[in-house]
Amino acid sequence: MSSTRLSSARAASHFVPSLFCGALLLTIVAACGGAGGGDAVTAPKLVNTGPGNTGTPDVSGDYLRIDNAAAATCTPQDLPPGGGTVRLQAFVDSAPVRLYQNGTRIQLAYLNFPDQEADTGTVDLTGKIALGITGTGQKENLRAGTRQFYVDMKGSFSLTRPDAGAPFGAAGNYAYVYHEDAATAPVFATCTRTVDIKFVKTS
């Protein structure tokens, strides 16, 4: 369950397009670049085998992912204002996603960003989906016009729902560790945030 993209939604932290989008990470899928979409997703695609030989519920399909991210809190200092890639302010974002399932294995593809590597995770016998993202030394856009930062990010969440007809919901936790001028430089700041995540089935 790892992933190395900067984005909003993963916004809240996954390097998907919102959390790490020109002005965003872990927002998880914010509106950042990559228009278009359609059905194309990165290979390999997992073919759903259903509950057949595993007893695992079938959670594959298309969903609308909605991220409601709290503003990140940074210590020991805030990042310079302006620029950057990870969106550290509060935001609400949504994006179409598709879950591919093979037994207990899950791939989450962002349909509007077909070149993005799919997130991976698992689903258990109760239908709980565990997903997460990890990125190391991601180079941001310049902040304050001239300052270059590199960010390590980590996020995880477990999606559950009360019944098969209800949306999935989760509280995601994300952390971003910033280094100035080099990915190996001392820590400049560590920022954390929570994100309320919903997956609403669309087909």
C-alpha positions as CSV (number, residue, x, y, z in Angstrom):
1,M,0.0,0.0,0.0
2,S,2.4,2.5,-1.1
3,S,2.4,5.3,-3.6
4,T,4.7,8.0,-4.7
5,R,2.8,10.8,-6.1
6,L,2.1,14.2,-4.9
7,S,-1.5,15.1,-5.0
8,S,-4.4,16.5,-3.2
9,A,-6.3,13.8,-2.3
10,R,-4.1,11.4,-1.8
11,A,-5.1,15.0,-0.8
12,A,-4.6,14.8,2.2
13,S,-1.7,13.3,1.2
14,H,-1.1,10.9,-1.4
15,F,0.6,12.5,-4.2
16,V,-2.5,12.5,-6.2
17,P,-3.6,15.5,-7.6
18,S,-5.0,17.5,-4.8
19,L,-2.8,17.1,-1.9
20,F,0.1,17.7,-4.0
21,C,-1.1,19.9,-6.6
22,G,0.5,23.1,-7.6
23,A,-0.6,24.6,-4.7
24,L,-1.6,21.3,-2.9
25,L,-0.7,16.4,-1.2
26,L,-2.8,14.5,0.5
27,T,-5.7,16.4,-0.4
28,I,-5.9,13.8,-2.4
29,V,-7.2,14.6,-5.5
30,A,-7.5,18.2,-6.0
31,A,-8.0,19.8,-9.1
32,C,-4.6,20.0,-10.3
33,G,-3.4,19.3,-13.8
34,G,-4.3,16.3,-16.0
35,A,-7.6,17.0,-17.4
36,G,-9.3,14.4,-19.4
37,G,-9.6,11.1,-17.8
38,G,-11.9,8.6,-19.3
39,D,-11.5,4.9,-18.7
40,A,-7.7,4.8,-19.1
41,V,-5.8,3.7,-16.0
42,T,-2.3,2.6,-15.4
43,A,-1.4,-1.1,-15.9
44,P,-1.4,-3.7,-14.6
45,K,-5.2,-3.8,-14.1
46,L,-6.5,-6.3,-11.6
47,V,-9.4,-8.4,-12.8
48,N,-12.0,-8.8,-10.1
49,T,-12.5,-12.4,-9.1
50,G,-15.3,-11.6,-6.7
51,P,-16.0,-13.4,-3.5
52,G,-15.5,-16.7,-5.2
53,N,-12.5,-18.4,-3.6
54,T,-11.8,-16.0,-0.8
55,G,-15.1,-15.1,0.7
56,T,-14.1,-11.4,0.4
57,P,-16.9,-9.0,-0.5
58,D,-16.8,-7.5,-4.0
59,V,-15.9,-3.8,-3.6
60,S,-14.7,-3.2,-7.2
61,G,-16.3,-0.5,-9.3
62,D,-16.4,3.3,-9.9
63,Y,-16.6,5.8,-7.1
64,L,-16.6,9.5,-6.5
65,R,-13.9,10.2,-3.9
66,I,-14.6,13.2,-1.7
67,D,-11.9,14.6,0.6
68,N,-12.6,17.2,3.2
69,A,-9.2,18.1,4.5
70,A,-8.4,20.1,7.6
71,A,-5.6,22.7,7.5
72,A,-2.2,21.2,8.2
73,T,-0.5,22.0,11.5
74,C,3.3,22.5,11.2
75,T,6.1,22.4,13.8
76,P,8.5,23.9,14.7
77,Q,7.6,26.5,12.0
78,D,5.3,27.2,9.1
79,L,6.3,26.9,5.5
80,P,6.9,30.2,3.6
81,P,3.7,31.5,2.0
82,G,3.1,31.3,-1.7
83,G,4.0,28.5,-4.2
84,G,4.7,25.0,-3.1
85,T,3.0,21.9,-4.3
86,V,1.4,20.3,-1.3
87,R,-1.8,22.1,-0.4
88,L,-1.5,22.8,3.3
89,Q,-4.6,24.9,3.8
90,A,-8.0,23.4,4.4
91,F,-9.9,22.2,1.3
92,V,-12.7,20.1,-0.1
93,D,-12.1,18.2,-3.3
94,S,-13.6,15.3,-5.3
95,A,-12.5,13.1,-8.1
96,P,-13.7,9.9,-9.9
97,V,-11.8,6.8,-8.9
98,R,-12.0,3.1,-9.8
99,L,-11.3,0.2,-7.5
100,Y,-9.9,-3.0,-9.1
101,Q,-10.0,-6.1,-7.0
102,N,-8.4,-9.5,-7.1
103,G,-9.4,-11.5,-4.1
104,T,-8.1,-9.4,-1.1
105,R,-5.9,-7.1,-3.3
106,I,-7.1,-3.7,-4.3
107,Q,-5.8,-1.1,-6.8
108,L,-7.2,2.4,-6.7
109,A,-6.9,4.3,-10.0
110,Y,-7.5,8.0,-10.4
111,L,-9.5,8.3,-13.7
112,N,-8.7,11.9,-14.4
113,F,-5.0,11.2,-14.0
114,P,-4.4,8.1,-16.1
115,D,-0.6,8.5,-15.9
116,Q,-0.6,8.4,-12.1
117,E,0.5,5.1,-10.6
118,A,-2.4,3.4,-9.0
119,D,-2.6,3.2,-5.2
120,T,-2.6,-0.3,-3.7
121,G,-4.1,-1.9,-0.6
122,T,-6.3,-4.7,0.7
123,V,-9.9,-5.5,1.5
124,D,-10.7,-7.9,4.3
125,L,-13.6,-10.4,4.9
126,T,-15.7,-7.6,6.5
127,G,-15.3,-5.4,3.5
128,K,-12.9,-2.9,5.1
129,I,-10.5,-1.4,2.6
130,A,-7.1,-0.3,3.8
131,L,-5.1,2.1,1.6
132,G,-2.1,4.3,2.0
133,I,0.5,6.4,0.3
134,T,4.2,7.0,0.8
135,G,6.6,9.4,-0.9
136,T,10.2,10.3,-0.2
137,G,12.2,13.3,-1.3
138,Q,9.4,14.8,-3.6
139,K,10.6,18.1,-5.0
140,E,8.0,20.9,-4.7
141,N,7.4,23.9,-6.7
142,L,9.3,27.0,-5.3
143,R,7.8,28.6,-2.2
144,A,8.0,32.4,-1.7
145,G,9.4,32.6,-5.2
146,T,12.9,31.3,-4.5
147,R,12.9,28.7,-1.7
148,Q,13.1,25.0,-2.7
149,F,11.7,22.3,-0.4
150,Y,11.6,18.6,-0.6
151,V,8.9,16.6,1.2
152,D,8.5,13.1,2.5
153,M,4.9,12.1,2.9
154,K,2.9,9.3,4.5
155,G,-0.8,8.7,4.8
156,S,-3.2,5.9,5.5
157,F,-6.9,5.3,5.9
158,S,-9.3,2.4,6.4
159,L,-12.6,2.7,4.5
160,T,-15.7,1.1,6.1
161,R,-19.5,1.3,5.5
162,P,-22.5,0.3,7.6
163,D,-24.0,-1.7,4.7
164,A,-23.5,-2.5,1.1
165,G,-25.7,0.4,-0.1
166,A,-23.9,3.1,1.9
167,P,-20.9,5.1,1.0
168,F,-17.5,4.1,2.4
169,G,-16.1,6.5,4.9
170,A,-12.7,7.0,6.7
171,A,-10.6,9.4,8.7
172,G,-7.2,9.7,6.9
173,N,-4.1,10.8,8.7
174,Y,-1.2,12.4,6.8
175,A,2.2,13.7,7.7
176,Y,4.6,15.8,5.5
177,V,8.3,16.2,6.5
178,Y,10.0,19.2,4.8
179,H,13.7,19.7,4.0
180,E,15.0,22.9,2.4
181,D,17.4,22.9,-0.5
182,A,18.0,19.1,-0.5
183,A,16.1,15.9,0.3
184,T,18.8,15.0,2.8
185,A,18.9,18.3,4.6
186,P,17.8,18.6,8.2
187,V,14.1,18.8,8.9
188,F,12.7,22.3,8.3
189,A,9.2,21.5,9.5
190,T,6.8,18.5,10.0
191,C,3.2,19.1,9.0
192,T,0.2,16.8,9.9
193,R,-3.4,16.9,9.0
194,T,-6.6,14.8,9.1
195,V,-8.9,14.2,6.1
196,D,-12.5,13.1,6.1
197,I,-12.7,10.7,3.1
198,K,-15.8,9.3,1.4
199,F,-16.2,6.9,-1.5
200,V,-19.7,7.1,-3.1
201,K,-20.4,4.3,-5.6
202,T,-21.3,5.5,-9.0
203,S,-21.3,2.2,-10.9
